[in-house]
Amino acid sequence: MSMSIRRISAFALLICGLISLRAEPGKVSINSDQVMVINGKKVFPIGFTMPPPPDGKTPEGKNAIQELSDAGANFMRTGAWGSGWNKETIALEQKYEDAAAKYGMHCLPYLKELAAVKPGNKERAKQLEYVVKKFRDHPGLGAWKGEDEPEWGKQPLEPLLTTRDIIRKQDANHPIVIIHAPRGTVETLRPYNQTGDIIGADVYPVSYPPASHSLLANKELSMVGDYTRTMMETANGKMPVWMVLQIAWSGVLKEGKTLRFPTFPQERFMTYQAIINGARGLLYFGGNIEIAQSAADAKLGWNWRFWNRVLRPVIEEIGDKSPLNPALLVADSKLPVLAAVKESSSGKAPKETAIASPNRPFTNNTTNLFPIEFCVREVGDEIFVLACNRENDSTLKVQFSGLPATSTGGDMMFEEPRKVSIKNGKFSDWFGPFEVHVYRFKR
């Protein structure tokens, strides 16, 4: 290649980079299926609290934000972490927004002290307006993260509503996300719906002893589904639910605690159980916490060991480059699918339930819940069944029925070459404890 051609190529790459950073501001909305739409494209948000440094590298030397995007992720919680919104925070947010725009990601800046502006506090209101105006037109912005765990913190509504009103006045194109602790009831959580546009909860089951993060009787991994259903009932079909899942958290990091991470099967189960029960977005917490990182990862500012061994394979299954992703962007199918347990290693009597609906009533008495949770999605002529066994002590043989009698195929996604055989709209399969299967059929 001649020197002139190299210069032209380099100039073209530079122009492309500048164009990406000067792209049109994002317009983010929520459709009637509670799916996020960014500039006309439906998106299943997958993100991290917090991400690697905006100019960070992987152990292989690749740009860190590009690595997340290449796996199929699209969101990262940024903003204030530790200190509040000072000059350093704003400068760092600018770098994250630029990196997000460059690599096809979206930022979720945490407002922290600006998330609850007391009426009459003109200085804080002015500071919030400044932050919103500075980033509202940046193509890297996806949404705003409001007050963290407000119900558990007994935060009064009025300051949160003031923040909401300021944001909506200055920025009509980006929603507000409110994440709750795994505490409270539907009745105590629901008043906070008015303070944002998207709600969710964080829940971290993997610890010693198990599930010290939860107050429910259920101390198993399946508490993720229980809390997802709680948030779905809290949302009442009027707003999306995003769930925050575990990498590492204080319950395994504080002095006197034992460091423990989810395994790949555990992370995969929690991810799919949240989706099956209605989650329209997922965030993974704790990759940036230094005391949970190896010495090599600490130098790079993120838990790449966990990412490579556990999290990236999970995200590749659901991310925006996966063949499953379109099924995460549509409403539950109305096909009359049933599931019946035909055999159980525990000797329990077989049970049967109608199609798993994310709007089913929530109960703290999880012992009476059907052991198989599932949802059915239709995309074109394809039918997807996502199913999991919420029990930790039983291997179950389950028969599904109610699919179209003409259905063909039976692909076991991500378990190739295994398949299931479908006949007259029925098929059967085995589920070990906390096992997940994803099926794809054709009409």
SULRA-V119669 format. One line per field, one symbol per residue. ss: DSSP state (~ for helix, > for strand, _ for the rest). psi: psi as a letter, one per 40 degrees, with the letter a starting at -180 (. if undefined). burial: 1 if it has 16 or more other ideal C-beta (glycine too) atoms within 10 Angstrom, else 0. A space follows every 50 residues. Layout:
BEGIN
ss = ???
psi = ???
burial = ???
END
This chain:
BEGIN
ss = __~~~~~~~~~~~~~~~~~~~______>>>_____>>>__>>>_>>>>>_ ______>_____>~~~~~~~~___>>>>>_______~~~~~~~~~~~~~~ ~~~__>>>>>_~~~~______~~~~~~~~~~~~~~_____>>>>>>>>__ ______~~~~~~~~~~~~~~_____>>>>>_____~~~~~~~~~~__>>> >>____________________~~~~~~~~~~~~~____>>>>>>>___~ ~~___________~~~~~~~~~~~~~____>>>>>____~~~__~~~~~~ ___~~~~~~~~~~~~~~~______~~~~~________>>>>>>>______ _>>____________~~~___>>>>>>>>__>>>>>>>>______>>>>> >______>>>>>______>___>__>>>>>>____>>>>>>>_
psi = hiddddddddddddddddddeeiiiihhihaeefhhhhfehhhhhhahhi iiidfiiideeihdddddddeeieihhaahhciagadddddddddddddd ddefihighhebeeeghhhegdddddddddddddedeheehdihhahhfd ddefhiddddddddddddddheehihhhhiigiaiddddddedeeaehia iihgehihiifeeieidheidedddddddddddddfeeiihhihihciid eediheihhhiiidddddddddddddeeheihihhedehdeeiiddddde eigddddddddddddddeieeiedddeeeiiiiehghihhhdiheeeiii iiiahhheeiiiiegeeeihdhhiihihhbeihhhhiiheieehhihhhh ieihdeiibfhgheeieiiihhhfeiiiiihihfihihihii.
burial = 00000000000000000000000011010100011101000111111111 11110111000011111111111111111100001000110110011111 11111111111101111000000110111011001101111111111111 10001000111111011000100111111111110100110110111111 11111110001011010111111111111111111000111111111110 11100000011100111111111111111111111111100110001001 11110110011101111111010111111001101010111001000000 10101101010100010011111111111001111111111001010111 0010001001101100000101001110101011111111100
END
